[in-house]
Structures are given as C-alpha cells and as structure tokens.
Amino acid sequence: MKKQLLALVILLSGLNSHAQNCSNTSVGFPPIADLGTDYWRGFQGGLYSDGSNYRPADHNLAGLNIAQNIVPLDTAGNVDLINGRIVWLSIGMSNTTMETQFFIPMTDTFSQKNPKLVLVDGAQGGQDIVIIDHPNAGFWNVINNRLTNLGLTYKQVQIIWFLEAEKIPSDTAFTAYPDALKIKFKTALQIEKNKFPNTKLAYLSNRIYGGYATTHENPEPYAYYSGWSVKRLIEDQVSGDTSLAYSGPDARVPWLAWGANSWADGTTPRSDGLTWECPSDFNNDGTHPSNPNGRQKVANLLFNFFTTDSTSIPWFLKQTITEVSNIHDRNQLKIFPNPANSIIQISSDKILNQISICNMSGEHILNLTTDKNEISIDVSHLAKGIYFIKATADKKAIPQKLIIQ
C-alpha cells in the first residue's frame, strides 16, 4: 500500500510540475499597437513604421493591387475561374495548428466566404522556426501531402498565414533577440516562396501571452518579442530590402503584412479589450491555447481580420469578380479612396448605367442611375464595415468591395 501511495504522489507531482503559473497575470510589457509613437527600450511602437498601426500608403496600395488580381488556379497553376481554387495555407508550430483548426470551421460555415477559397492547415506540432528553416525538413513534405489529400497542389497556394516561434530560446536581450528571430522568419518565408511559387500575400502574427508558461518552450519575454520580430521584418520589406522583394522576376518572399495581433499582457486589457486569462485560456502548460477558449479567441481574431482587411476582402469574400465578370472588367472600375469615410470617386472607362451599395446582409443602402463614367458619392453616413458596390456598365455587373472606416 505504501508503494502504491508513493507512486501516486510521484505521478501527481509530475502532473502538477507543468501546471500553469496563474499568478503571473502581467509582465508589464506594453502591447506594440498600444505604444503608438511612444518608445520602449529605445524602439518606437506601432505595428508599422513611424508609430503607426496602419500600413504605409504605398505598401498598402501594392497589397491591394495584388489582392485584386488573385484568382482561382488549377492544379498546374493556371487561371481557372470555373474549377480552380484559391488556397490559403497556415504555416507554423503547435499553437498555429490548434488555432487554425478552430478558424477553418468558422469560415466553412460563413455564408459570405468565397466558394473558390480553400483553407488548409499546414502547421504542425513541434515544428519550431529552427526546424522549418531547412528546405529539406519533413515539415514541407507533410504540407504537400496534406494538399494532395485534398486534391490540391503546391501551385494553388496564394495566401499564407505565418505564426512561428523558437523552442527553448536563451538570449533575452531585447535589442538582439527580435532581430535574430526576424532573420529566421525571413529564411522560412524565402523557403515557402520557393516551394509555393504562386504565393502572393503573407500575413504574419505574434504569439499569445506567455507569462503563465511553466515550461521553457517559449515563455516570456520571447512570446512578446515575436511581435517585434514581425514588425521589424515587415519594416525591412517596406524599406526596400532586396532579400524581401515580393514582385518581379527576383521576388524572394510574398508581400508581407500584419495579420491577427494576438499578444496582450495577461489580464491587463489591451486598448481593444483583449486579455489572456488563466486557467481558462490555456492548456495545463500555460503555453498552448486551451480547447475551446484560447483557440477560439485567436480564431475570432483571425476571422475579424480576414473578413475586414482591405487586402483580403477581394479573395476571402464571395461575389468576387470571378463569379460575374472578368479581371479586365474589374480593373476598369476604380473606387478611390478605399477604405473611405467621406467622399468616394467611382470611375470607369465605360459609361456607368447603375450603381448600388449593399451591406453584408444584401440590404440595398443606395441606388443611383447615371450616364457618366465618373461619379462622386458621399458615404459619410454609412456605419463602419464592409459594403459591396455593384456598378453596371454595358449590361454587365461589376462588383467591388468598399470598406468604411
């Protein structure tokens, strides 16, 4: 009996050794987006340069142009508007696959999802950034196998969601570590672009709060630092780093931008209200998001991002040009500015007959009849959100997405 009790005590102590550290409700680090133009340890905040949480205008315009030309591809990578597919692929480690597996079912039941869009979970448990930074790593073969099992090929992948981390890091220096991780992220994205050459857009995310972790896999400050690595990598591309070129014959990586911004300082609310609670949001190790609370929380962030971002709307939502017109027609219809909050200018090289604006529920907000190829519309009375503009020219309907911010 004593031996049995001793074995039970040892077993229970082993289980409890990895219990969450729920007392560590804050590490006192400021969320990058909340910093804005302020500095932390000598570095300016904001998701993008100059303390801004918005993409630089030229970079955003480039992303919009790419997004508007994403169309379904067949298994050989050729345009196929009827039977082709647009493949979104997640790349990362255990947290990434856990969160992806909650995000995909949300999109599958979303009535406004583009029917040509297929989301594939390429992330895999235990596959940290060091492992996948090798072109011959089994990680990449697993992704190809998953695509094959779905009747897809590597040539149909056009969009990436990237969330990675380093297992058991040791350098705690804020100046050095985010830059070292940034280089590892860049290597992985270069490998990804080589293996999936039709990838055009990549959205990068940071880790969730790591303060409750009781293992050395990726605790704080590394979870927090991952956001700075994302920020610095994107800034390098915007600044013209040729090793991060995303267009032309020398493209090395996709166009990069922030995706869902997942880090918050434990129970201290971020400016948008995001918090990470213990024990409800985490597995017993305090590192991985719990099922369902933590994983659903990230899935919600992803869903809100991809259904509202101006560079994802053209391919994520249904009623795209591939269903009612062709790419040439779409490029002839211009809406500026977009996103907007006051006056928009709609123009075409064809005479516009009718213009309608609908909300996401299909309710008509505005209907106009015209005989001009350019018209101004005041949209300042519209609530923030996503709208559809459908212009009719030469008896052909040409839809576009409009974002009111």
TAQUI-V633490 format. One record per helix or strand of 2 or more residues. SS is the DSSP state (a for helix, b for strand). FROM is the first residue (numbers start at 1). TO is the last residue. If there is no record, write none. Layout:
ss->SS from->FROM to->TO
ss->SS from->FROM to->TO
This chain:
ss->a from->2 to->16
ss->a from->32 to->35
ss->b from->39 to->40
ss->b from->43 to->44
ss->a from->49 to->51
ss->a from->57 to->67
ss->b from->85 to->92
ss->a from->94 to->108
ss->b from->117 to->121
ss->a from->129 to->132
ss->a from->138 to->149
ss->a from->154 to->156
ss->b from->157 to->163
ss->a from->174 to->195
ss->b from->201 to->204
ss->a from->222 to->238
ss->a from->242 to->244
ss->b from->255 to->258
ss->a from->293 to->306
ss->a from->310 to->316
ss->a from->321 to->324
ss->a from->327 to->332
ss->b from->333 to->336
ss->b from->343 to->348
ss->b from->352 to->359
ss->b from->364 to->369
ss->b from->374 to->378
ss->b from->385 to->393
ss->b from->396 to->404
